[in-house]
C-alpha cells in the first residue's frame, strides 16, 4: 500500500491503481469508508474500469449504506456495454430495492455475454422473480405470491428464455426449496 500511495501521489490516473488499493482496503478489513474513498477516486480517474463500480457497491454494502446508494453507484458506469457481473449486480440490487421491473429491464435491454462458471441471465431473472415472490409473501400479498409461483415457468422472451429452459431451472432442488418456503408463508 505504501508503494501504491507513492504512485498515487505522482499519478492517480494509473489504470487499476485505485481499484487495487480499494480491494486491498476491503480485504485487509480496513474501515469500508476508506475503500469507498478509493473506489470513488478510481471511478473519477479510471471510469471504464467496472471493478471500481463493483468494489464501490461492495464497500457501500459493508458500510451498511442504503440500497439506493448502492444502485446509484452501479448506474454511474459510463460504458455502453457494462460487463455481465455489473449488470447482474445492478439487477440484484434493484430487486433488493423492490424495483423488480427495472431489474428485469436491465437483463432484457443489455447485451449479456455468457461467462463460464458464472451465473446466467436466466439464473438472475429467476432470482429476481423469487425475491419479488418472497416480498409478496412477507407482506401478506399471498394471491400475488401464488400467481407469481404459478407463472415462473412461463416463457420470458425479453431474455430469450423458453418454457422448457424455465421449467428445468424452476425445478432445480434449490429453487423448489425457495418456492416451498414462499408457499409455507402463504398457506391456502
C-alpha positions as CSV (number, residue, x, y, z in Angstrom):
1,X,0.0,0.0,0.0
2,X,2.9,2.4,0.7
3,X,4.2,2.0,-2.8
4,X,0.8,2.4,-4.3
5,X,0.3,5.6,-2.2
6,X,3.5,6.9,-3.5
7,X,2.5,6.1,-7.1
8,X,-0.9,7.7,-6.5
9,X,0.7,10.9,-5.3
10,X,2.6,11.1,-8.7
11,X,-0.2,10.0,-10.9
12,X,-3.7,8.9,-9.5
13,X,-4.8,8.0,-13.1
14,X,-2.6,4.9,-13.4
15,X,-5.1,2.3,-14.6
16,X,-6.3,-0.1,-11.9
17,X,-4.2,1.6,-9.2
18,X,-7.2,2.8,-7.1
19,X,-9.1,-0.3,-7.8
20,X,-6.2,-2.4,-6.4
21,X,-6.0,-0.1,-3.4
22,X,-9.7,-0.2,-2.8
23,X,-9.9,-4.0,-2.8
24,X,-6.8,-4.2,-0.6
25,X,-8.6,-2.0,1.9
26,X,-11.6,-4.2,1.8
27,X,-9.7,-7.5,2.1
28,X,-7.4,-6.2,4.9
29,X,-10.5,-5.3,6.9
30,X,-9.9,-1.5,6.9
31,X,-13.0,0.6,7.5
32,X,-15.3,0.4,4.5
33,X,-15.2,4.2,4.2
34,X,-11.5,4.0,3.2
35,X,-12.4,1.6,0.4
36,X,-15.4,3.9,-0.6
37,X,-13.0,6.8,-0.9
38,X,-10.5,4.8,-3.0
39,X,-13.1,3.4,-5.4
40,X,-14.8,6.8,-5.8
41,X,-11.4,8.2,-6.8
42,X,-10.9,5.2,-9.0
43,X,-14.2,6.0,-10.9
44,X,-13.0,9.5,-11.3
45,X,-9.6,8.6,-12.8
46,X,-10.4,5.2,-14.4
47,X,-14.1,5.4,-15.3
48,X,-14.1,2.5,-17.8
49,X,-12.9,0.0,-15.1
50,X,-16.1,-1.8,-14.0
51,X,-14.2,-3.2,-11.0
52,X,-14.2,0.3,-9.4
53,X,-18.0,0.4,-9.5
54,X,-18.4,-3.2,-8.3
55,X,-15.9,-2.5,-5.5
56,X,-17.7,0.7,-4.5
57,X,-21.0,-1.2,-4.4
58,X,-19.4,-3.9,-2.1
59,X,-17.8,-1.3,0.1
60,X,-21.1,0.6,0.4
61,X,-22.8,-2.7,1.3
62,X,-20.2,-3.4,4.0
63,X,-20.6,0.1,5.4
64,X,-24.4,-0.5,5.7
65,X,-25.3,2.2,3.3
66,X,-28.8,2.4,1.8
67,X,-29.7,0.2,-1.2
68,X,-30.5,3.2,-3.3
69,X,-26.9,4.4,-2.9
70,X,-25.5,1.1,-4.0
71,X,-27.8,1.1,-7.0
72,X,-26.7,4.6,-7.9
73,X,-23.1,3.6,-7.7
74,X,-23.5,0.9,-10.3
75,X,-25.7,3.1,-12.5
76,X,-22.8,5.6,-12.8
77,X,-20.9,3.2,-15.1
78,X,-20.3,5.2,-18.3
79,X,-19.6,2.4,-20.8
80,X,-22.1,1.4,-23.4
81,X,-21.8,-2.3,-22.6
82,X,-21.2,-2.9,-18.9
83,X,-19.7,-6.3,-18.1
84,X,-22.0,-9.1,-17.2
85,X,-21.1,-9.0,-13.5
86,X,-22.0,-5.4,-13.2
87,X,-25.4,-5.9,-15.0
88,X,-26.2,-8.8,-12.7
89,X,-25.3,-7.0,-9.5
90,X,-27.3,-3.9,-10.6
91,X,-30.3,-6.2,-11.4
92,X,-30.0,-7.9,-8.0
93,X,-29.6,-4.6,-6.1
94,X,-32.6,-3.1,-8.0
95,X,-34.6,-6.2,-6.9
96,X,-33.4,-5.8,-3.3
97,X,-34.7,-2.2,-3.5
98,X,-38.1,-3.5,-4.6
99,X,-37.6,-2.2,-8.1
100,X,-38.4,-5.6,-9.8
101,X,-39.5,-4.2,-13.2
102,X,-36.3,-2.1,-13.5
103,X,-34.2,-5.2,-12.5
104,X,-35.8,-7.3,-15.2
105,X,-35.4,-4.5,-17.7
106,X,-31.6,-4.4,-17.0
107,X,-31.5,-8.0,-18.0
108,X,-33.7,-7.6,-21.1
109,X,-32.1,-4.5,-22.6
110,X,-28.4,-5.2,-22.1
111,X,-26.0,-7.3,-24.1
112,X,-25.0,-10.1,-21.7
113,X,-22.2,-12.4,-22.7
114,X,-22.1,-15.9,-21.2
115,X,-19.3,-16.4,-18.7
116,X,-18.1,-19.9,-18.0
117,X,-18.8,-20.9,-14.4
118,X,-20.8,-17.7,-13.7
119,X,-24.5,-17.0,-13.2
120,X,-26.6,-16.9,-16.3
121,X,-29.2,-14.4,-17.3
122,X,-31.8,-17.0,-16.6
123,X,-30.5,-17.6,-13.1
124,X,-30.6,-13.9,-12.3
125,X,-34.0,-13.5,-13.8
126,X,-35.4,-16.3,-11.6
127,X,-33.5,-14.9,-8.6
128,X,-35.3,-11.5,-9.2
129,X,-38.7,-13.2,-9.6
130,X,-38.2,-15.2,-6.4
131,X,-37.2,-12.1,-4.5
132,X,-40.4,-10.5,-5.7
133,X,-42.4,-13.5,-4.6
134,X,-40.8,-13.5,-1.2
135,X,-41.7,-9.8,-0.9
136,X,-45.3,-10.6,-1.8
137,X,-45.4,-13.4,0.8
138,X,-43.8,-11.5,3.6
139,X,-46.2,-8.6,3.0
140,X,-49.2,-10.9,3.1
141,X,-50.0,-10.5,-0.6
142,X,-50.5,-14.2,-0.9
143,X,-52.5,-14.2,-4.1
144,X,-49.8,-12.3,-5.9
145,X,-47.2,-14.7,-4.5
146,X,-49.1,-17.7,-5.6
147,X,-49.7,-16.2,-9.0
148,X,-46.0,-15.5,-9.5
149,X,-45.1,-19.0,-8.5
150,X,-47.7,-20.4,-10.9
151,X,-46.2,-18.4,-13.8
152,X,-42.5,-18.8,-13.0
153,X,-42.0,-21.2,-16.0
154,X,-43.9,-19.0,-18.5
155,X,-41.7,-18.1,-21.4
156,X,-39.7,-14.9,-20.9
157,X,-38.9,-13.7,-24.5
158,X,-37.4,-10.5,-23.2
159,X,-34.4,-12.5,-22.0
160,X,-34.7,-15.3,-24.6
161,X,-35.9,-17.9,-22.1
162,X,-38.2,-20.7,-23.3
163,X,-40.8,-22.6,-21.3
164,X,-38.5,-25.7,-21.4
165,X,-35.5,-23.8,-20.1
166,X,-37.5,-22.1,-17.3
167,X,-39.3,-25.3,-16.3
168,X,-35.9,-27.1,-16.0
169,X,-34.5,-24.2,-13.9
170,X,-37.6,-23.8,-11.7
171,X,-37.5,-27.5,-10.9
172,X,-34.0,-27.4,-9.5
173,X,-33.8,-28.5,-5.9
174,X,-32.6,-25.1,-4.7
175,X,-35.5,-23.3,-6.4
176,X,-38.0,-25.8,-5.3
177,X,-36.9,-25.2,-1.7
178,X,-37.3,-21.4,-2.1
179,X,-40.8,-21.9,-3.7
180,X,-41.8,-24.2,-0.8
181,X,-40.7,-21.6,1.7
182,X,-42.8,-19.0,0.0
183,X,-45.8,-21.3,-0.2
184,X,-45.4,-22.0,3.6
185,X,-45.6,-18.3,4.2
186,X,-48.9,-18.2,2.4
187,X,-50.9,-21.3,3.2
188,X,-54.2,-21.7,1.4
